[in-house]
Amino acid sequence: MSNDNTQSKLQAAAAEYCEKLKSGEIIRTKSLNPEEKAKQNPTSMKYAIRAKCWDCACGQKEEIKLCPITDCSLYNFRPYR
C-alpha cells in the first residue's frame, strides 16, 4: 500500500511541476559550459582551467579525462579526472 501511495504522490508532484513550468511560475535556468562560467567569474582559477581544457578538448568531457598531453602545464589540474 505505501508503495502505491508514494507512486501517486510522485506523479502528483510531477504534474504540479509541469503545470508551474507551463504557467511560467517556475523558469528553468540554462546550465553554463565552463567557458561561460569563466566569463562570469574572471578571477576564478578553477573556472579558467576548466575553460581552457574545455576549449582544448572541443567541449568533450571524456577527452579531458583521457588527455594525452602530459607536458601541458595544466595536465595535473585538469577537471573531470
HURAKA-V171047 format. One record per residue. N is the residue number from 1. PSI is psi in whole degrees, 0 to 359 (999 if undefined). BURIAL is b if it has 24 or more other C-alpha atoms within 12 Angstrom, else e. Layout:
N_PSI_BURIAL + N_PSI_BURIAL
This chain:
1_316_e + 2_330_e + 3_318_e + 4_321_e + 5_317_e + 6_316_e + 7_318_e + 8_325_e + 9_320_e + 10_317_e + 11_320_e + 12_319_e + 13_320_e + 14_319_e + 15_318_e + 16_318_e + 17_315_e + 18_320_e + 19_319_e + 20_325_e + 21_314_e + 22_322_e + 23_347_e + 24_4_e + 25_326_e + 26_132_e + 27_124_e + 28_140_e + 29_144_e + 30_132_e + 31_140_e + 32_146_e + 33_168_e + 34_327_b + 35_319_b + 36_322_e + 37_321_e + 38_324_e + 39_326_e + 40_334_e + 41_71_e + 42_345_e + 43_0_e + 44_117_e + 45_323_e + 46_311_e + 47_327_b + 48_317_b + 49_315_b + 50_319_b + 51_318_b + 52_315_b + 53_320_b + 54_316_b + 55_315_e + 56_322_e + 57_14_e + 58_38_e + 59_19_e + 60_109_e + 61_320_e + 62_324_e + 63_326_e + 64_318_b + 65_319_e + 66_20_e + 67_124_b + 68_358_e + 69_80_e + 70_343_e + 71_4_e + 72_138_e + 73_343_e + 74_0_e + 75_314_e + 76_347_e + 77_2_e + 78_145_b + 79_176_b + 80_25_e + 81_999_e
